[in-house]
Amino acid sequence: MSEGPELPAWAKPPPRPEGRPIWVVVLALAMLVLGGLFLISGFNQLADPGYQRAVDPNASVQDAQDRRAMNEALARAFREHPTEVRVNALSKVAAGLVLLLAVAAVFASDIRARKAALLAGGIGVAYQIGDLLFYFAVYRKGVIAGAPALMNLAARQNPGRVPTAGAVISAFDVMMVGVGVLGILFSVVLLTFFGGRRGRTFFGAGADIVRRQPHHGG
C-alpha cells in the first residue's frame, strides 16, 4: 500500500546529525564542566551573599589571622553591594543553565543544538564582561581593603621578598582579567565552530541550503 508521494528534496527537514566529530565532543564536554562550575558558584553566592568563608584549620596562626582579615574585607565589600552581588550570582546561574542546555541538545543530536551553542557563546561573552565589571565595582574593593593581609601571606610564601600593596592588587587584577579573557575566548571558539562552516554542515543547515538550490538537468 502506497504511503503517499515522497516529499521533494527541498521540502525535507535537515537531517539529524548521526556521529559527532571530535571538536563537537570536546566543546560539549568543556561546556558541561564550565556550566556546572557556573551553577555551583552562582547558587553558592545566592546562598551566601555575605561571602562567609571558612579558614583552613590546619593553617598557621599567622596565616589564619591574615586569611580571616582578607575574608572579612571581601565580605564587607559584598555586604555593601547586595544588589550587584545578587545580579552577579543570577548571571552565573543563567550562563550555567544555557551552557548545560546546549550540551543536552548536542548529546541528544537535536538539530537545534547549533542554535543553543551559539546562544551559549553569545551569553558567555556578555557574562564575562559583566563579571569583570562586578570585579572592579565590588570584589576589587575587598582586595584593596585586604591588601595588608595579602602582603603578609605573600611574604611568608616567598621569604626575602616583601611585596607592596600595589603589587598584590595588580596581581589580582591581572588574574581576574586573565580569567575573563579566557572565558571570552572560549565563547568566541563556540561562536566560530558552531556558527562557521563546520557547524552549519554538521547540524544540517549547510545541507538544507544545498537542497534548496535549483537543480538543472544536463
Secondary structure, DSSP 8 states (H G I E B T S, - for coil): --------GGGS------S--HHHHHHHHHHHHHHHHHHHHHHHHHH-TT------TTS-HHHHHHHHHHHHHHHHHHHH-HHHHHHHHHHHHHHHHHHHHHHHHHHTT-TTHHHHHHHHHHHHHHHHHHHHHHIIIIIHHHHHHTHHHHHHHHHHHSTT----HHHHHHHHHHHHHHHHHHHHHHHHHHHHHHHSHHHHHHTTHHHHHHHHS-----
